[in-house]
Amino acid sequence: MNAPSLSRREALRHLAAVAVLPVAGGWLGGCATAARPTTASVVGTDFGRMPDGRPVRLHTLKNASGATVGVSEYGATITSIRVPDRTGQSANVVFGGDSMDAYQRGLPAASVIGRYANRIHGARFTLEGREVRITANEGGNHIHGGREGFASKLWQSHTTVEGSTAIAEFRYRSVDGEEGYPGNLDVTVTYEWNDQNELLITYRAKTDQATVVNLTNHAYFNLAGAGNGDVLGHELKIQAHHYTPSDAALIPTGEIASVAGTPLDFRGFHRIGERIRDVRGPKGYDHNFIVDRRGGGLQLAAQILEPNSGRRMTCHTTEPGIQLYTANHFDGVHQPRYGAFCFETQHYPDSPNHPNFPSTVVRPGKGFQSQTRFRFSTDQSKW
């Protein structure tokens, strides 16, 4: 969590070292690209306006096969991921809208969540000997950055193409005291879409005061196509032997527990709906799994297959945890009941109040960096 902030050139060397997707050419605004044809593209269009009238842009990243990812300046939100099924028919596999109007009506959004993803108990924590009080927006607790959070902010954007990779970069400054958090925090989120249908998300942040940071994306996926029934038949495997148990308010108790013998044991493939009624507490899955990590860099966290379409997705991350959420709040009227799943790569919920959890403290001179990669394919082998 407290890794030094990397330049884009240093980050590229790091990505190559851990066998992340190759990127041809220079960095954003940097060196010239290698002499090879450019197959990727980025197209910008109007997306609507913020409530105060500021214009919002949408960027569509396209690779050589025609698969696309839409990302909006509103919340640095993924609005669509269009990838083929086994017959070559494309569908959008993430809940999203084609304009600001849909989000203003409450559409579930694949937005960047921050300054702190997930929950903080009592909306308070101690940092360097003093108590910090932040916005309580779920009963007496804090969730997903507060009443507004990063998901509802207008981000500045820049796009480019590097070889076969289409790139959109988003920046936002969270000012000192926003939602109660200390320090001015400069955040950059970069989406990179390549010819292997891999979406690499890189989060970076730097601060001028000690603060806590936990960034993720809250994409609602359905590999059959967004809105096309529930996800109970999706076959899921999570690389996790342990999870963090929580209380009725979904606040971690501080315990680290084994998934063995529980409905949370996805060490082998299981249908999401196979044991969902056996889950205690929430009306479905809403749990933080501890990723089985072996060294640094991107690690495989989860794999999921939708058998009818043949679409599959893998999730690799540098984060220590992944929250599985099965859209338990979908009401069956506006969206299908259990109509999506979320893989929220993250540090653990309520980490600032649990010294035994990996630290989420970021200080001046030691920036935050995290990466998550989603890969889409139709090979039905079970990895």
TORKOL-4160 file (C-alpha; in steps of 0.2 Angstrom, whole numbers, padded with zeros to 4 digits, m for minus):
383
<pt num="1" X="0000" Y="0000" Z="0000"/>
<pt num="2" X="0014" Y="0012" Z="0004"/>
<pt num="3" X="0025" Y="0008" Z="m0012"/>
<pt num="4" X="0034" Y="0022" Z="m0019"/>
<pt num="5" X="0025" Y="0031" Z="m0033"/>
<pt num="6" X="0032" Y="0026" Z="m0050"/>
<pt num="7" X="0034" Y="0036" Z="m0066"/>
<pt num="8" X="0025" Y="0029" Z="m0081"/>
<pt num="9" X="0042" Y="0023" Z="m0088"/>
<pt num="10" X="0046" Y="0014" Z="m0072"/>
<pt num="11" X="0029" Y="0007" Z="m0071"/>
<pt num="12" X="0031" Y="0000" Z="m0089"/>
<pt num="13" X="0047" Y="m0009" Z="m0084"/>
<pt num="14" X="0038" Y="m0016" Z="m0068"/>
<pt num="15" X="0023" Y="m0022" Z="m0079"/>
<pt num="16" X="0035" Y="m0031" Z="m0091"/>
<pt num="17" X="0044" Y="m0039" Z="m0077"/>
<pt num="18" X="0028" Y="m0047" Z="m0070"/>
<pt num="19" X="0022" Y="m0053" Z="m0088"/>
<pt num="20" X="0008" Y="m0040" Z="m0089"/>
<pt num="21" X="0002" Y="m0036" Z="m0107"/>
<pt num="22" X="0015" Y="m0029" Z="m0118"/>
<pt num="23" X="0013" Y="m0011" Z="m0123"/>
<pt num="24" X="0022" Y="m0004" Z="m0138"/>
<pt num="25" X="0028" Y="0014" Z="m0139"/>
<pt num="26" X="0031" Y="0028" Z="m0127"/>
<pt num="27" X="0021" Y="0034" Z="m0112"/>
<pt num="28" X="0007" Y="0046" Z="m0112"/>
<pt num="29" X="0014" Y="0062" Z="m0119"/>
<pt num="30" X="0031" Y="0053" Z="m0120"/>
<pt num="31" X="0042" Y="0044" Z="m0133"/>
<pt num="32" X="0038" Y="0040" Z="m0151"/>
<pt num="33" X="0030" Y="0023" Z="m0154"/>
<pt num="34" X="0039" Y="0008" Z="m0162"/>
<pt num="35" X="0037" Y="0006" Z="m0181"/>
<pt num="36" X="0022" Y="m0005" Z="m0182"/>
<pt num="37" X="0004" Y="m0002" Z="m0188"/>
<pt num="38" X="m0008" Y="0005" Z="m0175"/>
<pt num="39" X="m0023" Y="m0006" Z="m0174"/>
<pt num="40" X="m0032" Y="0002" Z="m0159"/>
<pt num="41" X="m0042" Y="0018" Z="m0158"/>
<pt num="42" X="m0050" Y="0030" Z="m0146"/>
<pt num="43" X="m0066" Y="0040" Z="m0150"/>
<pt num="44" X="m0072" Y="0054" Z="m0139"/>
<pt num="45" X="m0091" Y="0059" Z="m0139"/>
<pt num="46" X="m0102" Y="0070" Z="m0129"/>
<pt num="47" X="m0110" Y="0061" Z="m0114"/>
<pt num="48" X="m0121" Y="0075" Z="m0106"/>
<pt num="49" X="m0118" Y="0087" Z="m0093"/>
<pt num="50" X="m0116" Y="0088" Z="m0074"/>
<pt num="51" X="m0130" Y="0095" Z="m0063"/>
<pt num="52" X="m0120" Y="0111" Z="m0063"/>
<pt num="53" X="m0119" Y="0112" Z="m0082"/>
<pt num="54" X="m0101" Y="0106" Z="m0085"/>
<pt num="55" X="m0099" Y="0095" Z="m0100"/>
<pt num="56" X="m0095" Y="0077" Z="m0099"/>
<pt num="57" X="m0085" Y="0067" Z="m0112"/>
<pt num="58" X="m0086" Y="0048" Z="m0116"/>
<pt num="59" X="m0071" Y="0039" Z="m0123"/>
<pt num="60" X="m0073" Y="0023" Z="m0133"/>
<pt num="61" X="m0058" Y="0012" Z="m0133"/>
<pt num="62" X="m0057" Y="0000" Z="m0148"/>
<pt num="63" X="m0045" Y="m0015" Z="m0152"/>
<pt num="64" X="m0041" Y="m0023" Z="m0168"/>
<pt num="65" X="m0055" Y="m0036" Z="m0167"/>
<pt num="66" X="m0068" Y="m0022" Z="m0164"/>
<pt num="67" X="m0071" Y="m0026" Z="m0145"/>
<pt num="68" X="m0074" Y="m0010" Z="m0136"/>
<pt num="69" X="m0073" Y="m0002" Z="m0119"/>
<pt num="70" X="m0083" Y="0014" Z="m0115"/>
<pt num="71" X="m0076" Y="0025" Z="m0101"/>
<pt num="72" X="m0084" Y="0042" Z="m0095"/>
<pt num="73" X="m0077" Y="0057" Z="m0086"/>
<pt num="74" X="m0091" Y="0055" Z="m0074"/>
<pt num="75" X="m0084" Y="0045" Z="m0060"/>
<pt num="76" X="m0071" Y="0038" Z="m0072"/>
<pt num="77" X="m0085" Y="0026" Z="m0075"/>
<pt num="78" X="m0084" Y="0011" Z="m0087"/>
<pt num="79" X="m0100" Y="0012" Z="m0097"/>
<pt num="80" X="m0098" Y="m0003" Z="m0107"/>
<pt num="81" X="m0087" Y="m0018" Z="m0111"/>
<pt num="82" X="m0093" Y="m0026" Z="m0128"/>
<pt num="83" X="m0085" Y="m0043" Z="m0131"/>
<pt num="84" X="m0090" Y="m0058" Z="m0141"/>
<pt num="85" X="m0098" Y="m0075" Z="m0136"/>
<pt num="86" X="m0093" Y="m0092" Z="m0143"/>
<pt num="87" X="m0102" Y="m0088" Z="m0159"/>
<pt num="88" X="m0094" Y="m0071" Z="m0162"/>
<pt num="89" X="m0110" Y="m0061" Z="m0156"/>
<pt num="90" X="m0105" Y="m0046" Z="m0145"/>
<pt num="91" X="m0114" Y="m0040" Z="m0130"/>
<pt num="92" X="m0111" Y="m0027" Z="m0116"/>
<pt num="93" X="m0106" Y="m0037" Z="m0101"/>
<pt num="94" X="m0106" Y="m0023" Z="m0088"/>
<pt num="95" X="m0121" Y="m0013" Z="m0083"/>
<pt num="96" X="m0120" Y="0005" Z="m0090"/>
<pt num="97" X="m0129" Y="0019" Z="m0099"/>
<pt num="98" X="m0126" Y="0028" Z="m0115"/>
<pt num="99" X="m0128" Y="0046" Z="m0107"/>
<pt num="100" X="m0128" Y="0055" Z="m0090"/>
<pt num="101" X="m0147" Y="0054" Z="m0089"/>
<pt num="102" X="m0146" Y="0035" Z="m0085"/>
<pt num="103" X="m0134" Y="0038" Z="m0070"/>
<pt num="104" X="m0144" Y="0053" Z="m0064"/>
<pt num="105" X="m0158" Y="0041" Z="m0063"/>
<pt num="106" X="m0148" Y="0029" Z="m0052"/>
<pt num="107" X="m0141" Y="0016" Z="m0064"/>
<pt num="108" X="m0129" Y="0005" Z="m0056"/>
<pt num="109" X="m0112" Y="0012" Z="m0061"/>
<pt num="110" X="m0095" Y="0004" Z="m0064"/>
<pt num="111" X="m0086" Y="0019" Z="m0056"/>
<pt num="112" X="m0070" Y="0022" Z="m0047"/>
<pt num="113" X="m0073" Y="0021" Z="m0028"/>
<pt num="114" X="m0064" Y="0032" Z="m0016"/>
<pt num="115" X="m0056" Y="0039" Z="m0006"/>
<pt num="116" X="m0060" Y="0023" Z="0003"/>
<pt num="117" X="m0069" Y="0008" Z="m0005"/>
<pt num="118" X="m0080" Y="m0002" Z="0006"/>
<pt num="119" X="m0084" Y="0002" Z="0024"/>
<pt num="120" X="m0076" Y="0010" Z="0039"/>
<pt num="121" X="m0084" Y="0007" Z="0056"/>
<pt num="122" X="m0091" Y="0022" Z="0065"/>
<pt num="123" X="m0085" Y="0033" Z="0051"/>
<pt num="124" X="m0069" Y="0036" Z="0061"/>
<pt num="125" X="m0052" Y="0030" Z="0064"/>
<pt num="126" X="m0035" Y="0035" Z="0072"/>
<pt num="127" X="m0021" Y="0041" Z="0061"/>
<pt num="128" X="m0004" Y="0046" Z="0068"/>
<pt num="129" X="m0012" Y="0048" Z="0086"/>
<pt num="130" X="m0027" Y="0058" Z="0082"/>
<pt num="131" X="m0045" Y="0053" Z="0078"/>
<pt num="132" X="m0051" Y="0057" Z="0061"/>
<pt num="133" X="m0070" Y="0058" Z="0058"/>
<pt num="134" X="m0077" Y="0055" Z="0041"/>
<pt num="135" X="m0094" Y="0056" Z="0033"/>
<pt num="136" X="m0106" Y="0043" Z="0040"/>
<pt num="137" X="m0117" Y="0038" Z="0025"/>
<pt num="138" X="m0123" Y="0020" Z="0030"/>
<pt num="139" X="m0131" Y="0022" Z="0047"/>
<pt num="140" X="m0116" Y="0027" Z="0058"/>
<pt num="141" X="m0103" Y="0019" Z="0046"/>
<pt num="142" X="m0094" Y="0026" Z="0031"/>
<pt num="143" X="m0095" Y="0017" Z="0014"/>
<pt num="144" X="m0087" Y="0020" Z="m0003"/>
<pt num="145" X="m0080" Y="0037" Z="0000"/>
<pt num="146" X="m0095" Y="0046" Z="0008"/>
<pt num="147" X="m0111" Y="0054" Z="0002"/>
<pt num="148" X="m0103" Y="0059" Z="m0015"/>
<pt num="149" X="m0086" Y="0050" Z="m0016"/>
<pt num="150" X="m0076" Y="0049" Z="m0032"/>
<pt num="151" X="m0090" Y="0040" Z="m0041"/>
<pt num="152" X="m0100" Y="0056" Z="m0043"/>
<pt num="153" X="m0085" Y="0068" Z="m0048"/>
<pt num="154" X="m0081" Y="0075" Z="m0064"/>
<pt num="155" X="m0063" Y="0069" Z="m0069"/>
<pt num="156" X="m0051" Y="0076" Z="m0081"/>
<pt num="157" X="m0046" Y="0065" Z="m0096"/>
<pt num="158" X="m0033" Y="0062" Z="m0108"/>
<pt num="159" X="m0032" Y="0048" Z="m0122"/>
<pt num="160" X="m0019" Y="0041" Z="m0133"/>
<pt num="161" X="m0015" Y="0025" Z="m0143"/>
<pt num="162" X="0001" Y="0016" Z="m0140"/>
<pt num="163" X="0004" Y="0002" Z="m0153"/>
<pt num="164" X="m0011" Y="m0010" Z="m0151"/>
<pt num="165" X="m0017" Y="m0003" Z="m0134"/>
<pt num="166" X="m0030" Y="0011" Z="m0133"/>
<pt num="167" X="m0028" Y="0021" Z="m0117"/>
<pt num="168" X="m0039" Y="0033" Z="m0107"/>
<pt num="169" X="m0031" Y="0042" Z="m0092"/>
<pt num="170" X="m0042" Y="0051" Z="m0079"/>
<pt num="171" X="m0037" Y="0063" Z="m0065"/>
<pt num="172" X="m0045" Y="0070" Z="m0050"/>
<pt num="173" X="m0040" Y="0080" Z="m0035"/>
<pt num="174" X="m0048" Y="0076" Z="m0019"/>
<pt num="175" X="m0045" Y="0092" Z="m0008"/>
<pt num="176" X="m0040" Y="0092" Z="0010"/>
<pt num="177" X="m0056" Y="0089" Z="0021"/>
<pt num="178" X="m0067" Y="0081" Z="0007"/>
<pt num="179" X="m0079" Y="0069" Z="0016"/>
<pt num="180" X="m0068" Y="0072" Z="0031"/>
<pt num="181" X="m0052" Y="0064" Z="0024"/>
<pt num="182" X="m0035" Y="0073" Z="0028"/>
<pt num="183" X="m0024" Y="0079" Z="0014"/>
<pt num="184" X="m0025" Y="0084" Z="m0004"/>
<pt num="185" X="m0025" Y="0068" Z="m0014"/>
<pt num="186" X="m0021" Y="0068" Z="m0032"/>
<pt num="187" X="m0028" Y="0053" Z="m0041"/>
<pt num="188" X="m0024" Y="0045" Z="m0058"/>
<pt num="189" X="m0034" Y="0031" Z="m0065"/>
<pt num="190" X="m0028" Y="0023" Z="m0082"/>
<pt num="191" X="m0038" Y="0011" Z="m0092"/>
<pt num="192" X="m0028" Y="0001" Z="m0106"/>
<pt num="193" X="m0038" Y="m0010" Z="m0118"/>
<pt num="194" X="m0027" Y="m0021" Z="m0129"/>
<pt num="195" X="m0030" Y="m0034" Z="m0143"/>
<pt num="196" X="m0031" Y="m0049" Z="m0131"/>
<pt num="197" X="m0047" Y="m0041" Z="m0124"/>
<pt num="198" X="m0038" Y="m0037" Z="m0108"/>
<pt num="199" X="m0043" Y="m0021" Z="m0098"/>
<pt num="200" X="m0029" Y="m0016" Z="m0087"/>
<pt num="201" X="m0034" Y="m0003" Z="m0073"/>
<pt num="202" X="m0020" Y="0006" Z="m0065"/>
<pt num="203" X="m0023" Y="0017" Z="m0049"/>
<pt num="204" X="m0011" Y="0030" Z="m0043"/>
<pt num="205" X="m0012" Y="0043" Z="m0029"/>
<pt num="206" X="m0001" Y="0055" Z="m0020"/>
<pt num="207" X="m0004" Y="0065" Z="m0005"/>
<pt num="208" X="0003" Y="0080" Z="0005"/>
<pt num="209" X="m0003" Y="0074" Z="0022"/>
<pt num="210" X="m0005" Y="0056" Z="0030"/>
<pt num="211" X="m0021" Y="0049" Z="0024"/>
<pt num="212" X="m0030" Y="0032" Z="0020"/>
<pt num="213" X="m0033" Y="0026" Z="0002"/>
<pt num="214" X="m0042" Y="0011" Z="m0004"/>
<pt num="215" X="m0047" Y="0012" Z="m0023"/>
<pt num="216" X="m0057" Y="0000" Z="m0033"/>
<pt num="217" X="m0070" Y="m0001" Z="m0047"/>
<pt num="218" X="m0088" Y="m0006" Z="m0044"/>
<pt num="219" X="m0092" Y="m0014" Z="m0061"/>
<pt num="220" X="m0108" Y="m0024" Z="m0061"/>
<pt num="221" X="m0104" Y="m0039" Z="m0073"/>
<pt num="222" X="m0115" Y="m0052" Z="m0082"/>
<pt num="223" X="m0106" Y="m0062" Z="m0095"/>
<pt num="224" X="m0123" Y="m0067" Z="m0103"/>
<pt num="225" X="m0125" Y="m0048" Z="m0106"/>
<pt num="226" X="m0130" Y="m0035" Z="m0094"/>
<pt num="227" X="m0149" Y="m0036" Z="m0090"/>
<pt num="228" X="m0150" Y="m0054" Z="m0098"/>
<pt num="229" X="m0156" Y="m0063" Z="m0082"/>
<pt num="230" X="m0147" Y="m0068" Z="m0066"/>
<pt num="231" X="m0129" Y="m0073" Z="m0064"/>
<pt num="232" X="m0133" Y="m0088" Z="m0053"/>
<pt num="233" X="m0127" Y="m0101" Z="m0066"/>
<pt num="234" X="m0110" Y="m0092" Z="m0068"/>
<pt num="235" X="m0096" Y="m0104" Z="m0063"/>
<pt num="236" X="m0084" Y="m0096" Z="m0051"/>
<pt num="237" X="m0067" Y="m0100" Z="m0044"/>
<pt num="238" X="m0058" Y="m0088" Z="m0032"/>
<pt num="239" X="m0040" Y="m0090" Z="m0027"/>
<pt num="240" X="m0043" Y="m0088" Z="m0008"/>
<pt num="241" X="m0041" Y="m0100" Z="0007"/>
<pt num="242" X="m0047" Y="m0086" Z="0019"/>
<pt num="243" X="m0059" Y="m0072" Z="0021"/>
<pt num="244" X="m0063" Y="m0058" Z="0033"/>
<pt num="245" X="m0079" Y="m0062" Z="0043"/>
<pt num="246" X="m0090" Y="m0047" Z="0047"/>
<pt num="247" X="m0105" Y="m0043" Z="0058"/>
<pt num="248" X="m0123" Y="m0039" Z="0053"/>
<pt num="249" X="m0118" Y="m0022" Z="0047"/>
<pt num="250" X="m0104" Y="m0030" Z="0036"/>
<pt num="251" X="m0090" Y="m0023" Z="0047"/>
<pt num="252" X="m0075" Y="m0035" Z="0048"/>
<pt num="253" X="m0073" Y="m0042" Z="0066"/>
<pt num="254" X="m0054" Y="m0043" Z="0063"/>
<pt num="255" X="m0054" Y="m0062" Z="0062"/>
<pt num="256" X="m0045" Y="m0071" Z="0047"/>
<pt num="257" X="m0055" Y="m0086" Z="0044"/>
<pt num="258" X="m0054" Y="m0101" Z="0033"/>
<pt num="259" X="m0067" Y="m0103" Z="0019"/>
<pt num="260" X="m0067" Y="m0122" Z="0021"/>
<pt num="261" X="m0084" Y="m0130" Z="0025"/>
<pt num="262" X="m0093" Y="m0113" Z="0021"/>
<pt num="263" X="m0103" Y="m0107" Z="0006"/>
<pt num="264" X="m0088" Y="m0096" Z="0003"/>
<pt num="265" X="m0077" Y="m0110" Z="m0003"/>
<pt num="266" X="m0074" Y="m0106" Z="m0021"/>
<pt num="267" X="m0057" Y="m0114" Z="m0022"/>
<pt num="268" X="m0064" Y="m0126" Z="m0035"/>
<pt num="269" X="m0077" Y="m0121" Z="m0048"/>
<pt num="270" X="m0095" Y="m0119" Z="m0041"/>
<pt num="271" X="m0110" Y="m0110" Z="m0048"/>
<pt num="272" X="m0114" Y="m0094" Z="m0039"/>
<pt num="273" X="m0132" Y="m0100" Z="m0035"/>
<pt num="274" X="m0127" Y="m0117" Z="m0029"/>
<pt num="275" X="m0125" Y="m0112" Z="m0011"/>
<pt num="276" X="m0131" Y="m0094" Z="m0011"/>
<pt num="277" X="m0146" Y="m0098" Z="0000"/>
<pt num="278" X="m0134" Y="m0105" Z="0013"/>
<pt num="279" X="m0125" Y="m0088" Z="0015"/>
<pt num="280" X="m0128" Y="m0080" Z="0033"/>
<pt num="281" X="m0131" Y="m0062" Z="0035"/>
<pt num="282" X="m0133" Y="m0053" Z="0018"/>
<pt num="283" X="m0145" Y="m0060" Z="0005"/>
<pt num="284" X="m0132" Y="m0066" Z="m0006"/>
<pt num="285" X="m0113" Y="m0064" Z="m0007"/>
<pt num="286" X="m0105" Y="m0048" Z="0000"/>
<pt num="287" X="m0088" Y="m0054" Z="0007"/>
<pt num="288" X="m0070" Y="m0049" Z="0006"/>
<pt num="289" X="m0059" Y="m0064" Z="0001"/>
<pt num="290" X="m0040" Y="m0064" Z="0005"/>
<pt num="291" X="m0031" Y="m0067" Z="m0011"/>
<pt num="292" X="m0018" Y="m0081" Z="m0011"/>
<pt num="293" X="m0003" Y="m0071" Z="m0015"/>
<pt num="294" X="0014" Y="m0078" Z="m0020"/>
<pt num="295" X="0026" Y="m0064" Z="m0021"/>
<pt num="296" X="0022" Y="m0047" Z="m0029"/>
<pt num="297" X="0014" Y="m0040" Z="m0045"/>
<pt num="298" X="m0002" Y="m0046" Z="m0052"/>
<pt num="299" X="m0009" Y="m0062" Z="m0045"/>
<pt num="300" X="m0024" Y="m0072" Z="m0051"/>
<pt num="301" X="m0038" Y="m0068" Z="m0040"/>
<pt num="302" X="m0054" Y="m0075" Z="m0048"/>
<pt num="303" X="m0060" Y="m0084" Z="m0064"/>
<pt num="304" X="m0078" Y="m0085" Z="m0070"/>
<pt num="305" X="m0087" Y="m0093" Z="m0084"/>
<pt num="306" X="m0105" Y="m0091" Z="m0091"/>
<pt num="307" X="m0108" Y="m0108" Z="m0099"/>
<pt num="308" X="m0122" Y="m0103" Z="m0111"/>
<pt num="309" X="m0112" Y="m0089" Z="m0120"/>
<pt num="310" X="m0095" Y="m0097" Z="m0117"/>
<pt num="311" X="m0088" Y="m0080" Z="m0111"/>
<pt num="312" X="m0076" Y="m0081" Z="m0097"/>
<pt num="313" X="m0066" Y="m0068" Z="m0087"/>
<pt num="314" X="m0051" Y="m0069" Z="m0077"/>
<pt num="315" X="m0046" Y="m0056" Z="m0064"/>
<pt num="316" X="m0028" Y="m0052" Z="m0059"/>
<pt num="317" X="m0024" Y="m0039" Z="m0046"/>
<pt num="318" X="m0010" Y="m0032" Z="m0035"/>
<pt num="319" X="m0022" Y="m0030" Z="m0021"/>
<pt num="320" X="m0023" Y="m0041" Z="m0006"/>
<pt num="321" X="m0042" Y="m0044" Z="m0006"/>
<pt num="322" X="m0057" Y="m0045" Z="m0018"/>
<pt num="323" X="m0075" Y="m0042" Z="m0013"/>
<pt num="324" X="m0088" Y="m0053" Z="m0021"/>
<pt num="325" X="m0104" Y="m0045" Z="m0022"/>
<pt num="326" X="m0120" Y="m0053" Z="m0031"/>
<pt num="327" X="m0130" Y="m0037" Z="m0033"/>
<pt num="328" X="m0141" Y="m0042" Z="m0018"/>
<pt num="329" X="m0150" Y="m0025" Z="m0019"/>
<pt num="330" X="m0157" Y="m0028" Z="m0037"/>
<pt num="331" X="m0176" Y="m0028" Z="m0035"/>
<pt num="332" X="m0181" Y="m0039" Z="m0049"/>
<pt num="333" X="m0191" Y="m0025" Z="m0057"/>
<pt num="334" X="m0178" Y="m0012" Z="m0063"/>
<pt num="335" X="m0164" Y="m0025" Z="m0064"/>
<pt num="336" X="m0165" Y="m0044" Z="m0063"/>
<pt num="337" X="m0163" Y="m0051" Z="m0046"/>
<pt num="338" X="m0145" Y="m0056" Z="m0043"/>
<pt num="339" X="m0142" Y="m0049" Z="m0061"/>
<pt num="340" X="m0124" Y="m0045" Z="m0059"/>
<pt num="341" X="m0108" Y="m0049" Z="m0049"/>
<pt num="342" X="m0094" Y="m0037" Z="m0044"/>
<pt num="343" X="m0076" Y="m0041" Z="m0041"/>
<pt num="344" X="m0070" Y="m0026" Z="m0031"/>
<pt num="345" X="m0051" Y="m0028" Z="m0029"/>
<pt num="346" X="m0046" Y="m0019" Z="m0013"/>
<pt num="347" X="m0038" Y="m0018" Z="0004"/>
<pt num="348" X="m0049" Y="m0025" Z="0017"/>
<pt num="349" X="m0064" Y="m0016" Z="0023"/>
<pt num="350" X="m0061" Y="m0006" Z="0039"/>
<pt num="351" X="m0043" Y="m0008" Z="0038"/>
<pt num="352" X="m0039" Y="0008" Z="0047"/>
<pt num="353" X="m0047" Y="0001" Z="0063"/>
<pt num="354" X="m0038" Y="m0016" Z="0062"/>
<pt num="355" X="m0019" Y="m0016" Z="0065"/>
<pt num="356" X="m0018" Y="m0034" Z="0059"/>
<pt num="357" X="m0025" Y="m0030" Z="0042"/>
<pt num="358" X="m0013" Y="m0023" Z="0028"/>
<pt num="359" X="m0011" Y="m0005" Z="0030"/>
<pt num="360" X="m0020" Y="0008" Z="0020"/>
<pt num="361" X="m0010" Y="0023" Z="0026"/>
<pt num="362" X="m0002" Y="0034" Z="0012"/>
<pt num="363" X="0010" Y="0047" Z="0017"/>
<pt num="364" X="0019" Y="0061" Z="0007"/>
<pt num="365" X="0033" Y="0055" Z="m0003"/>
<pt num="366" X="0026" Y="0037" Z="m0003"/>
<pt num="367" X="0012" Y="0036" Z="m0016"/>
<pt num="368" X="m0002" Y="0023" Z="m0018"/>
<pt num="369" X="m0001" Y="0012" Z="m0034"/>
<pt num="370" X="m0013" Y="m0003" Z="m0038"/>
<pt num="371" X="m0017" Y="m0013" Z="m0053"/>
<pt num="372" X="m0031" Y="m0024" Z="m0059"/>
<pt num="373" X="m0033" Y="m0034" Z="m0075"/>
<pt num="374" X="m0049" Y="m0041" Z="m0082"/>
<pt num="375" X="m0046" Y="m0053" Z="m0097"/>
<pt num="376" X="m0061" Y="m0059" Z="m0108"/>
<pt num="377" X="m0061" Y="m0074" Z="m0119"/>
<pt num="378" X="m0072" Y="m0088" Z="m0125"/>
<pt num="379" X="m0061" Y="m0103" Z="m0122"/>
<pt num="380" X="m0071" Y="m0115" Z="m0110"/>
<pt num="381" X="m0057" Y="m0124" Z="m0103"/>
<pt num="382" X="m0056" Y="m0123" Z="m0084"/>
<pt num="383" X="m0039" Y="m0114" Z="m0084"/>
